Every structure is written in C-alpha cells, then in structure tokens.
C-alpha cells in the first residue's frame, strides 16, 4: 500500500447547515465550531447526548451532507463543493440495507471482495477464518435475510475492512449492540487497523467505545466537549476509586462518610461508589486501609476499573451544572 498521510480527517471550525428551533425562537446550529483531527490507523468512537448530532457529524465527515462554515479535509484532499458524493477513499455504512438478501453471509463477503485476490479458494478460507476469529462463525452460512440489522451491519463492516478505502465510517448510532457483536466489532477494528485503515463509528454504547476504540469524541449540545484517547478519557473523568458491594450499604455509607471526608459516596443498587472530588490524586489503597482499619468487612470491595460509561456520565454532569 502506498504511503499515505498521517492525518486522514481534519475538521476545522465546522458548523452545520441544519439548525434546531429552540423555545425562544432563536435557532441553534445542530453542530457549531467543531474541530477534530483523526489520524491513520486510529479507531474513533463518537458519542453524545443526541443521536441526530453524532450521526450528522459523520455524514459531514463522509461528504454525504454539506456543511456551512469551516473546512473539512480527508486524506489531505479538500472536500469538493460537490456534496453528497461518496468518495473513493471512504467506505460509508449508514444502513444495514447493503446486503443482498438472496445470499448467505459467506457468499456475500466473497462477492463483495471478489476483485481483491485472484485465488478464490484462499480468499474464501481467509474470510471464513476471520468470521470465526471474530466470534461470528455461527452466522457464516446464515441467509442474509434472516440476520438482525445489527448482524447485517457487522458483516458489512467486514466487507469494508477488505475494501480499498482508507477511511471506514460506521454511522449507525441508533443500533443496540449485544456483547457478542461488541466483541466482534472490536476484533474487526483491530483487523482494520492492521490493514492501515481508520475506523470512525458513532454510538451511544460506552462499552463498544471501551472495547473497540483507541480514541473518542463527545458532542454535547452541538459542541465538542472532549476529543482524545479512550484511556485518557477514562482516567480523567471516571472519579470512582473503590466499589463496595453489600446488602447493608446504607449503614456502611453513613459510617464511612465520616471516615472519608475528602470523598463522595453514592449508592447505586447494592453498590457503594467512593469517588475522589476535584483534583485529588487517585489513591484507592488508602481508602482500603481506612475501611479495613475501621473494622468493616463488606461482602466485596474492589478497586474500580475506570470505565467509559462512568467517565461519560461525569463529563455530562460537569456540562449540565
């Protein structure tokens, strides 16, 4: 593959043509002043409070919808003023209707990748192996018409991974992904990265971003409020340090709130979440020590593995204050 530029998407000050009409009749742009840089072999998960906003951002990025202000450059070629043209270097997935219903999964993938390898037997083995590796072996001979929309979308994503396009835009934020499909997308994302391509997906499923993406961006009320690595996002915004599980969390909370004045204690179900406040340096071991020295022996106590979901809820809380 020829050497291609590092930056595959450059958005500078992008504002949408579309507006929301607000209660006091002052229209607000659906997207305003969005600046985003996406590099080769990164996998981005674009999240936000509004499905319409995150879907629109990826439509602008893929040249499907025009934008009003700013500039958008893909693989360092300016976007043509001719909008709504799917570009050769972009594989856009905006619906699950790209599958032919009269084929099964393996037949469709062989058909979709027909131009890439002369040896059909080798190609079929390779694709079959990939389907099994990503955990979808059970679907390989299933007729396309009996797949769910989510399953169809993942099969299209495999076809995209084999295509010539350097950018794959997977724009189905309204879809709900189960654990099996999240695992599959995450393995396909690795395969896409190994092939030197960039994957950009829109979703409100935090677990999908956590498992499949190297980077994430969050849009809130038309503005970009975070863009960067998933790891940095988790560590910066997930303030929960320790999780205690116990039937009597309410009485434990009362006692611990006196012993842990610098921390915030919240109860969710039977879980007591102990969070750091402000810029306090994360130190779960000192929380452990205080709890054990105080003579409590909760049913379970563990250090919180920082999650995208907790981080997302926290960044939203900060912006809604």
C-alpha positions as CSV (number, residue, x, y, z in Angstrom):
1,X,0.0,0.0,0.0
2,X,1.4,3.4,-0.9
3,X,2.4,5.7,1.9
4,X,-0.5,7.9,2.8
5,X,-0.6,11.0,5.0
6,X,-0.8,10.6,8.8
7,X,-3.9,12.9,9.1
8,X,-6.9,11.3,7.5
9,X,-9.6,13.6,8.7
10,X,-9.1,17.3,9.5
11,X,-12.1,19.3,10.6
12,X,-11.6,22.9,11.4
13,X,-14.4,25.1,12.8
14,X,-17.1,23.0,11.1
15,X,-20.7,24.4,11.5
16,X,-23.7,22.6,10.1
17,X,-26.3,23.9,7.7
18,X,-29.0,22.4,9.9
19,X,-30.5,24.3,12.9
20,X,-32.6,23.4,15.8
21,X,-35.5,25.8,16.5
22,X,-35.4,26.5,20.3
23,X,-38.3,27.5,22.5
24,X,-37.5,31.2,22.4
25,X,-37.4,31.0,18.5
26,X,-33.6,31.5,18.3
27,X,-32.3,28.8,16.0
28,X,-29.2,27.0,17.2
29,X,-26.9,25.2,14.8
30,X,-27.1,21.4,15.2
31,X,-23.2,21.5,15.2
32,X,-21.1,24.5,15.9
33,X,-17.4,25.2,15.6
34,X,-16.2,21.5,15.6
35,X,-12.5,21.0,15.3
36,X,-11.3,17.4,15.1
37,X,-8.1,15.6,13.9
38,X,-8.2,11.9,13.2
39,X,-5.0,10.1,12.2
40,X,-4.3,6.9,10.2
41,X,-4.9,3.6,12.0
42,X,-6.9,5.2,14.8
43,X,-10.4,3.9,15.7
44,X,-12.7,6.7,16.9
45,X,-16.0,6.3,18.8
46,X,-18.1,9.4,18.5
47,X,-20.6,9.7,21.4
48,X,-23.1,12.3,22.5
49,X,-26.4,13.2,24.0
50,X,-28.2,13.5,20.6
51,X,-28.3,10.7,18.0
52,X,-29.0,13.3,15.4
53,X,-25.9,15.3,16.2
54,X,-23.4,12.4,16.2
55,X,-25.0,11.0,13.0
56,X,-24.8,14.4,11.3
57,X,-21.2,14.8,12.2
58,X,-20.2,11.6,10.5
59,X,-22.4,12.4,7.5
60,X,-20.5,15.7,7.1
61,X,-17.2,13.8,7.6
62,X,-18.1,11.3,4.8
63,X,-19.2,14.1,2.4
64,X,-22.8,13.0,2.5
65,X,-24.1,16.3,3.8
66,X,-22.8,19.8,3.2
67,X,-21.5,22.0,6.0
68,X,-21.9,25.7,6.3
69,X,-18.7,27.0,7.7
70,X,-15.2,25.8,8.4
71,X,-13.2,23.3,6.4
72,X,-13.1,19.5,6.2
73,X,-10.1,17.8,4.6
74,X,-10.0,14.0,4.0
75,X,-6.6,12.4,3.5
76,X,-5.3,15.9,2.8
77,X,-7.5,16.4,-0.2
78,X,-10.0,19.2,0.3
79,X,-13.7,18.2,0.2
80,X,-15.2,19.0,-3.1
81,X,-18.0,21.6,-3.2
82,X,-20.0,18.8,-4.9
83,X,-21.6,17.3,-1.9
84,X,-23.5,14.0,-1.4
85,X,-20.8,12.2,-3.5
86,X,-19.4,9.1,-1.8
87,X,-15.6,9.5,-2.1
88,X,-13.5,6.6,-3.3
89,X,-11.3,6.6,-0.2
90,X,-14.3,6.5,2.2
91,X,-16.4,3.4,2.8
92,X,-19.7,4.7,4.4
93,X,-22.1,2.4,6.3
94,X,-25.3,4.3,7.1
95,X,-27.8,1.4,7.0
96,X,-27.9,-2.4,7.0
97,X,-29.6,-2.5,3.6
98,X,-26.3,-3.0,1.7
99,X,-26.5,-6.8,2.0
100,X,-28.1,-8.9,-0.8
101,X,-30.9,-10.9,0.7
102,X,-30.6,-13.8,-1.8
103,X,-27.1,-14.7,-0.5
104,X,-25.7,-16.1,2.8
105,X,-23.1,-14.3,4.8
106,X,-20.0,-16.1,3.3
107,X,-21.4,-15.8,-0.3
108,X,-21.9,-12.0,0.2
109,X,-18.4,-11.5,1.6
110,X,-16.9,-13.5,-1.3
111,X,-19.0,-11.4,-3.7
112,X,-18.0,-8.1,-2.0
113,X,-14.3,-8.9,-2.0
114,X,-14.2,-10.6,-5.5
115,X,-11.8,-8.1,-7.1
116,X,-9.1,-8.3,-4.4
117,X,-7.5,-11.7,-4.6
118,X,-7.2,-13.9,-7.7
119,X,-7.1,-17.2,-5.7
120,X,-10.8,-17.6,-4.7
121,X,-10.2,-20.7,-2.6
122,X,-7.5,-18.9,-0.5
123,X,-9.7,-15.8,-0.1
124,X,-12.7,-17.9,1.0
125,X,-10.6,-19.7,3.6
126,X,-9.2,-16.4,4.8
127,X,-12.7,-14.8,5.1
128,X,-14.1,-17.9,6.8
129,X,-11.3,-17.9,9.3
130,X,-11.9,-14.2,10.0
131,X,-15.6,-14.7,10.6
132,X,-14.7,-17.5,13.1
133,X,-11.9,-15.4,14.8
134,X,-14.3,-12.5,15.5
135,X,-16.8,-14.9,17.0
136,X,-19.4,-15.0,14.3
137,X,-18.8,-18.5,12.9
138,X,-22.4,-19.4,13.7
139,X,-23.5,-16.8,11.1
140,X,-21.2,-17.8,8.2
141,X,-23.9,-19.8,6.3
142,X,-26.9,-17.9,7.5
143,X,-29.1,-16.4,4.8
144,X,-28.7,-12.6,5.0
145,X,-32.5,-12.0,5.1
146,X,-32.7,-13.8,8.5
147,X,-30.0,-11.7,10.2
148,X,-30.8,-8.8,12.6
149,X,-29.9,-5.3,11.4
150,X,-27.0,-5.2,13.8
151,X,-25.6,-8.5,12.5
152,X,-26.0,-7.3,8.9
153,X,-24.1,-4.1,9.8
154,X,-21.2,-6.1,11.3
155,X,-21.0,-8.2,8.1
156,X,-20.9,-5.0,6.0
157,X,-18.1,-3.8,8.3
158,X,-16.1,-7.0,7.4
159,X,-16.6,-6.2,3.7
160,X,-15.4,-2.6,4.4
161,X,-12.3,-3.9,6.1
162,X,-11.3,-5.7,2.8
163,X,-12.1,-2.7,0.6
164,X,-9.6,-0.3,-0.9
165,X,-11.0,2.6,1.2
166,X,-8.6,4.1,3.8
167,X,-11.5,5.5,5.9
168,X,-14.4,3.5,7.1
169,X,-17.3,5.4,8.6
170,X,-19.7,3.2,10.6
171,X,-22.7,5.5,11.2
172,X,-25.4,3.6,13.0
173,X,-25.7,5.3,16.4
174,X,-29.3,4.1,16.9
175,X,-28.3,0.4,16.8
176,X,-28.1,-1.6,20.0
177,X,-25.1,-3.9,20.3
178,X,-25.0,-7.1,22.4
179,X,-21.8,-8.4,24.0
180,X,-21.1,-10.9,21.1
181,X,-21.4,-8.1,18.5
182,X,-19.3,-5.7,20.6
183,X,-16.6,-8.3,20.8
184,X,-16.8,-8.9,17.0
185,X,-16.6,-5.2,16.2
186,X,-13.6,-4.8,18.5
187,X,-11.8,-7.7,16.7
188,X,-12.7,-6.3,13.2
189,X,-11.5,-2.9,14.4
190,X,-8.1,-4.5,15.1
191,X,-8.1,-6.1,11.7
192,X,-8.9,-2.7,10.1
193,X,-6.1,-1.1,12.0
194,X,-3.6,-3.8,10.9
195,X,-4.5,-3.0,7.3
196,X,-3.5,0.6,7.8
197,X,-7.1,1.9,7.7
198,X,-9.0,4.3,10.0
199,X,-12.4,3.4,11.5
200,X,-14.8,6.1,12.7
201,X,-18.0,4.9,14.4
202,X,-20.9,6.7,16.1
203,X,-22.5,5.1,19.0
204,X,-24.1,5.8,22.4
205,X,-22.8,2.4,23.7
206,X,-20.0,3.2,26.1
207,X,-18.9,-0.5,26.2
208,X,-18.4,-0.5,22.4
209,X,-16.1,2.5,22.6
210,X,-14.2,1.0,25.5
211,X,-13.6,-2.3,23.7
212,X,-13.2,-1.3,20.1
213,X,-11.8,2.3,20.1
214,X,-8.4,3.9,20.6
215,X,-9.9,7.4,20.6
216,X,-13.3,9.0,21.4
217,X,-15.0,12.3,20.9
218,X,-18.1,13.6,22.8
219,X,-20.6,16.1,21.5
220,X,-23.0,17.9,23.8
221,X,-25.5,20.5,22.5
222,X,-23.7,20.9,19.2
223,X,-20.2,21.4,20.7
224,X,-17.3,19.1,21.0
225,X,-16.6,18.7,24.7
226,X,-13.9,16.0,24.5
227,X,-11.6,14.5,21.9
228,X,-8.6,12.3,22.7
229,X,-7.6,8.8,23.7
230,X,-10.1,6.5,25.3
231,X,-7.6,5.8,28.1
232,X,-7.2,9.5,28.9
233,X,-10.9,9.9,28.9
234,X,-11.4,7.0,31.4
235,X,-8.7,8.2,33.7
236,X,-9.6,11.8,33.6
237,X,-13.4,11.7,34.1
238,X,-14.1,8.4,35.9
239,X,-13.7,9.6,39.5
240,X,-14.9,6.4,41.2
241,X,-12.0,4.9,43.1
242,X,-13.5,2.0,45.1
243,X,-16.7,0.0,44.8
244,X,-18.2,-1.8,47.9
245,X,-20.9,-4.3,47.4
246,X,-23.0,-5.2,50.4
247,X,-26.7,-5.7,51.4
248,X,-26.3,-3.0,54.1
249,X,-24.6,-0.3,52.0
250,X,-26.8,2.4,53.5
251,X,-25.5,1.9,57.1
252,X,-21.9,1.5,55.7
253,X,-22.3,4.8,53.8
254,X,-23.3,6.7,57.0
255,X,-20.2,5.4,58.9
256,X,-17.8,5.8,56.0
257,X,-18.8,9.4,55.1
258,X,-17.4,10.4,58.5
259,X,-14.1,8.5,57.9
260,X,-13.7,9.6,54.3
261,X,-14.4,13.4,54.4
262,X,-12.5,14.1,51.1
263,X,-14.6,11.6,49.1
264,X,-18.0,11.5,47.5
265,X,-20.1,8.4,48.4
266,X,-23.0,7.4,46.1
267,X,-25.3,4.3,46.2
268,X,-26.3,2.5,43.0
269,X,-28.3,-0.7,43.6
270,X,-26.3,-2.6,46.3
271,X,-23.1,-0.8,45.3
272,X,-21.4,2.0,47.3
273,X,-19.3,4.1,44.9
274,X,-16.5,6.0,46.6
275,X,-15.2,8.8,44.3
276,X,-12.5,11.4,44.5
277,X,-13.5,15.0,44.4
278,X,-11.8,17.7,42.4
279,X,-8.1,17.2,41.5
280,X,-7.3,14.8,44.3
281,X,-4.8,12.2,43.2
282,X,-6.3,8.7,42.9
283,X,-5.3,6.6,45.9
284,X,-7.6,3.6,46.3
285,X,-5.1,1.8,48.6
286,X,-5.5,4.5,51.3
287,X,-9.4,4.1,51.1
288,X,-8.9,0.3,51.5
289,X,-6.8,0.8,54.6
290,X,-9.3,3.2,56.2
291,X,-12.2,0.8,55.6
292,X,-10.3,-2.2,57.0
293,X,-8.9,-0.4,60.0
294,X,-12.4,0.8,60.8
295,X,-13.4,-2.8,61.3
296,X,-15.8,-3.1,58.3
297,X,-15.8,-6.3,56.4
298,X,-18.1,-5.7,53.4
299,X,-19.2,-8.6,51.2
300,X,-16.9,-7.4,48.5
301,X,-14.6,-4.4,48.0
302,X,-12.7,-3.7,44.8
303,X,-10.7,-1.0,43.0
304,X,-12.8,0.4,40.2
305,X,-11.6,-0.4,36.7
306,X,-12.1,3.1,35.1
307,X,-14.9,2.8,32.6
308,X,-16.0,4.9,29.6
309,X,-19.6,4.8,31.0
310,X,-18.6,6.4,34.3
311,X,-16.4,8.9,32.5
312,X,-19.2,9.8,30.1
313,X,-21.7,10.3,33.0
314,X,-19.2,12.5,34.8
315,X,-18.4,14.7,31.8
316,X,-22.1,15.2,31.2
317,X,-22.7,16.1,34.9
318,X,-20.0,18.8,34.6
319,X,-21.5,20.3,31.5
320,X,-25.1,20.3,32.8
321,X,-24.2,22.1,36.0
